[in-house]
Amino acid sequence: MRRVYQTAVTLTLALSATAALALSLSDLSNQDASSGLKAALQKGADVAVSKLGVTNGFLNNDKVKIGLPGILEKAQPILKMTGKGQQLDDLVVSMNHAAESAVPLAKPLLMNAVKSMSVTDAKNILTGGDTSVTDFFKQKTSAELGQKFLPIVKGVTDRNGLSAQYNAIMGQVGKTGMVPAQQSTVEGYVTQRALDGLYTIIGEEEKAIRQDPVGAGSAIIGKVFGALK
């Protein structure tokens, strides 16, 4: 009888401990939720910038590597036959280096977005689904980042003669509306692809945090995102 009693006590304690750990969103204070989200946002930004804003950060990552604009890609066989193969290869390299040069500029803006997060933002992120952290960054930073990236990108891509030729031709073709706006200049194309790459890596980090909150290495991230499971 005593053994049965001890077993019952042990089971009760175990269940109580499990219940205490199994937090839900309603158990989190606003402060905890806000702190956890800010920590996750900052971690996503840090990881993305550290991966992409380094030598060959884009070029060596197939998920974000920037290829030739669509029209140049289609014309590549003909251009190579006319002896421009090396210029095309050099353009790809310069575009990716331009993107990696611009990405570090994102860090301050991403951090400002984190600091400015409102209670409404927090609620939207918590209930917004698997990409809500990434969506938040896009909404808060994409326009200003595009403006900051563009001159840096242009400074790098302008060194490639094919870039200037492309821009001159697209300036005429673009008037017909046959070319997507983001491909009308090399620098515009690379700027958009750099932003896409940045948010792609932030998205990967968000996914990793949601799948394994404890593995994020932060108690508050584990607590908040663990409550979403």
MOURVEN-V552046 format. One record per run of one state. SS is the DSSP state (alpha for helix, beta for strand, coil for the rest). FROM is the first residue (numbers start at 0). LEN is the number of residues. If there is no record, write none. Layout:
ss = {SS/SS}
from = {FROM/FROM}
len = {LEN/LEN}
//
This chain:
ss = {coil/alpha/coil/alpha/coil/alpha/coil/alpha/coil/alpha/coil/alpha/coil/alpha/coil/alpha/coil/alpha/coil/alpha/coil/alpha/coil/alpha/coil/alpha/coil}
from = {0/1/21/24/27/29/52/69/81/84/103/105/115/118/127/131/157/160/176/180/183/185/211/213/216/218/226}
len = {1/20/3/3/2/23/17/12/3/19/2/10/3/9/4/26/3/16/4/3/2/26/2/3/2/8/3}
//
